Amino acid sequence: MWIIAGTIPDPDFSLLVPEGPAPRSASLSEAGLHLPDGRTVPVERGTAALAATALQTCAALDCTPPALLLAGDTGSGSGSRRLYAWLEKALPALAPRGLTFHYLFPDVDWHNRLLLAVRELENAPLMVADAGFMYVAKMSGYADAYELFTPDVGELAFLADEKAPHPFYTRGFLLAEEQNIPVLLARAQEHGNCPANLIIKGKADHIIHESRLHAVVDSPSVPAMECIGGTGDIVTGLVTGLLCAGLPTATAALAAARLARLLAAHCRPDPSTPVSRLIAALPEVLPRSRDEILVLGRA
């Protein structure tokens, strides 16, 4: 089982948990993301966009989709803490093969309790972190426990700042510009603030594997994608789906970056295009076989 854990920006959204080793899957329609308990949430950006993308990817490759662990949280942290507490207790029974953590309130104490529970498992799951959970993974000092981070260039600057407790406080001399990626990456690595594998999202996507530059993906280039909220969540959803299918991390990361750009070229969006429309079009560009994915993921 692979689990996507994150929040829905609705304070009244009650905790959704996996039902067991073979939970019912969510599904997607024009109305939104249909959850196993009958609720529907809009696919606008954030964890819902990530989850919808991963589901589309797994459906195309005919592999087991991820289970969803979702909490309602609009910034107070209360929903996130309920999610942390539930997962800490449930991990031994679930024994997940992988976990993708997304928007969660960055609570270092709860992060460390959860990480301790992960380390007590007989088979440690692969862990992917983006957004708020990536922040707390860095803040905790245990970034090296993760398989993959998926930052944009601004978030990479935060990872490079060994003193910043949140991206808002990243020091100004660490410029979040594309040409500074090598310097920012080296500094993040020096201070142990990132794992060995990253997808650095930007005008050109940099794939880092085993702490070295593996590939740069800069085409097709569709500038409108920079203006649409949630396009980074598509990349993280794609790599999650490909990891669910059992692809190696470097292959999954490179294929995800390329697929996101092929999707953009196919859809030809403008800045007003909703991310849900892009995700709905994913089946039109997703390969249907592992061999095709392996070609896309070849450096």
PEDA-V819391 format. One record per backbone hydrogen bond with DSSP energy under -0.5 kcal/mol. CO is the residue of the C=O (numbers start at 1). NH is the residue of the N-H. E is the energy in kcal/mol with one decimal. If there is no record, write none. Layout:
co=CO nh=NH e=E
co=CO nh=NH e=E
//
This chain:
co=1 nh=97 e=-3.2
co=1 nh=98 e=-1.3
co=2 nh=67 e=-3.1
co=3 nh=5 e=-0.6
co=3 nh=100 e=-2.9
co=4 nh=69 e=-2.9
co=5 nh=102 e=-2.3
co=6 nh=71 e=-1.5
co=7 nh=47 e=-0.6
co=8 nh=10 e=-2.9
co=8 nh=73 e=-2.2
co=10 nh=13 e=-1.8
co=12 nh=14 e=-0.7
co=13 nh=72 e=-1.3
co=15 nh=17 e=-0.5
co=16 nh=70 e=-1.8
co=20 nh=23 e=-0.8
co=27 nh=34 e=-3.0
co=29 nh=32 e=-1.2
co=32 nh=29 e=-2.0
co=32 nh=34 e=-0.7
co=33 nh=35 e=-0.6
co=33 nh=41 e=-2.2
co=34 nh=27 e=-2.2
co=35 nh=38 e=-2.2
co=39 nh=35 e=-3.2
co=41 nh=33 e=-3.0
co=42 nh=44 e=-0.9
co=45 nh=44 e=-0.6
co=45 nh=48 e=-0.6
co=45 nh=49 e=-0.7
co=46 nh=50 e=-2.2
co=47 nh=51 e=-2.9
co=48 nh=52 e=-2.5
co=49 nh=53 e=-2.1
co=50 nh=54 e=-2.4
co=51 nh=55 e=-2.4
co=52 nh=56 e=-2.2
co=53 nh=57 e=-2.4
co=54 nh=58 e=-2.6
co=55 nh=59 e=-2.2
co=56 nh=60 e=-2.0
co=57 nh=61 e=-1.7
co=58 nh=62 e=-0.6
co=58 nh=63 e=-2.3
co=59 nh=62 e=-0.6
co=67 nh=4 e=-2.7
co=69 nh=6 e=-2.0
co=70 nh=16 e=-3.0
co=71 nh=8 e=-2.8
co=77 nh=81 e=-2.3
co=78 nh=82 e=-1.7
co=79 nh=83 e=-2.0
co=80 nh=84 e=-2.8
co=81 nh=85 e=-2.5
co=82 nh=86 e=-2.3
co=83 nh=87 e=-2.6
co=84 nh=88 e=-2.4
co=85 nh=89 e=-1.5
co=86 nh=90 e=-2.1
co=87 nh=91 e=-2.0
co=90 nh=93 e=-0.6
co=90 nh=94 e=-2.3
co=91 nh=95 e=-3.2
co=97 nh=126 e=-2.2
co=98 nh=3 e=-2.1
co=99 nh=101 e=-0.6
co=99 nh=128 e=-3.0
co=100 nh=5 e=-2.9
co=101 nh=130 e=-1.8
co=102 nh=104 e=-0.9
co=102 nh=133 e=-1.6
co=103 nh=7 e=-0.9
co=105 nh=107 e=-1.8
co=106 nh=108 e=-0.7
co=107 nh=111 e=-2.5
co=108 nh=112 e=-2.6
co=109 nh=113 e=-2.0
co=110 nh=114 e=-2.3
co=111 nh=115 e=-2.6
co=112 nh=116 e=-2.2
co=113 nh=117 e=-1.8
co=114 nh=118 e=-2.1
co=115 nh=119 e=-2.4
co=116 nh=120 e=-0.9
co=118 nh=121 e=-1.5
co=122 nh=124 e=-0.5
co=126 nh=99 e=-2.5
co=127 nh=147 e=-2.4
co=127 nh=148 e=-1.6
co=128 nh=101 e=-3.0
co=129 nh=150 e=-1.3
co=130 nh=133 e=-1.1
co=130 nh=134 e=-1.0
co=131 nh=134 e=-0.7
co=131 nh=135 e=-1.6
co=132 nh=136 e=-1.9
co=133 nh=137 e=-2.1
co=134 nh=138 e=-2.0
co=135 nh=139 e=-2.7
co=136 nh=140 e=-2.0
co=137 nh=141 e=-0.6
co=137 nh=142 e=-1.1
co=138 nh=141 e=-1.2
co=142 nh=145 e=-2.0
co=143 nh=146 e=-1.7
co=148 nh=129 e=-2.3
co=149 nh=199 e=-1.9
co=151 nh=201 e=-2.8
co=152 nh=156 e=-2.2
co=153 nh=157 e=-1.9
co=154 nh=158 e=-1.4
co=155 nh=159 e=-2.3
co=156 nh=160 e=-1.9
co=157 nh=161 e=-0.8
co=158 nh=161 e=-1.0
co=160 nh=162 e=-0.9
co=161 nh=164 e=-0.6
co=166 nh=169 e=-2.2
co=167 nh=170 e=-1.7
co=171 nh=174 e=-1.9
co=173 nh=175 e=-1.3
co=175 nh=177 e=-1.9
co=177 nh=180 e=-2.1
co=178 nh=181 e=-1.7
co=180 nh=184 e=-2.7
co=181 nh=185 e=-3.0
co=182 nh=186 e=-2.2
co=183 nh=187 e=-2.0
co=184 nh=188 e=-2.6
co=185 nh=189 e=-2.6
co=186 nh=190 e=-2.3
co=187 nh=191 e=-1.8
co=188 nh=193 e=-2.9
co=189 nh=192 e=-1.3
co=192 nh=143 e=-0.5
co=196 nh=211 e=-3.1
co=197 nh=149 e=-1.6
co=198 nh=200 e=-0.6
co=198 nh=208 e=-2.9
co=199 nh=201 e=-0.8
co=200 nh=206 e=-2.3
co=201 nh=153 e=-0.9
co=205 nh=207 e=-0.6
co=205 nh=217 e=-2.8
co=206 nh=200 e=-2.9
co=206 nh=208 e=-0.6
co=207 nh=209 e=-0.5
co=207 nh=214 e=-3.4
co=207 nh=215 e=-1.4
co=208 nh=198 e=-1.9
co=209 nh=212 e=-1.6
co=212 nh=209 e=-2.7
co=215 nh=207 e=-3.0
co=216 nh=218 e=-0.6
co=217 nh=205 e=-3.0
co=220 nh=222 e=-0.6
co=221 nh=223 e=-0.5
co=222 nh=225 e=-2.2
co=223 nh=226 e=-1.7
co=224 nh=227 e=-1.6
co=225 nh=228 e=-0.8
co=227 nh=229 e=-0.6
co=228 nh=231 e=-1.4
co=230 nh=234 e=-1.3
co=231 nh=235 e=-1.3
co=232 nh=236 e=-1.9
co=233 nh=237 e=-2.3
co=234 nh=238 e=-2.7
co=235 nh=239 e=-2.4
co=236 nh=240 e=-1.9
co=237 nh=241 e=-2.4
co=238 nh=242 e=-2.4
co=239 nh=243 e=-2.2
co=240 nh=244 e=-2.3
co=241 nh=245 e=-1.4
co=242 nh=247 e=-2.0
co=243 nh=246 e=-1.5
co=248 nh=252 e=-2.8
co=249 nh=253 e=-2.7
co=250 nh=254 e=-2.1
co=251 nh=255 e=-2.5
co=252 nh=256 e=-2.3
co=253 nh=257 e=-2.0
co=254 nh=258 e=-2.0
co=255 nh=259 e=-2.7
co=256 nh=260 e=-2.2
co=257 nh=261 e=-1.2
co=258 nh=262 e=-2.3
co=259 nh=263 e=-2.6
co=260 nh=264 e=-1.8
co=261 nh=265 e=-2.4
co=262 nh=266 e=-2.1
co=263 nh=267 e=-2.5
co=264 nh=268 e=-2.3
co=270 nh=273 e=-2.5
co=274 nh=277 e=-1.0
co=274 nh=278 e=-1.0
co=275 nh=279 e=-2.4
co=276 nh=280 e=-2.2
co=277 nh=281 e=-1.1
co=279 nh=282 e=-1.3
co=281 nh=284 e=-1.8
co=282 nh=285 e=-2.2
co=282 nh=286 e=-2.1
co=289 nh=293 e=-1.6
co=290 nh=294 e=-2.5
co=291 nh=295 e=-1.7
co=292 nh=296 e=-2.0
co=293 nh=297 e=-2.0
co=295 nh=298 e=-1.5
co=297 nh=299 e=-0.5
//
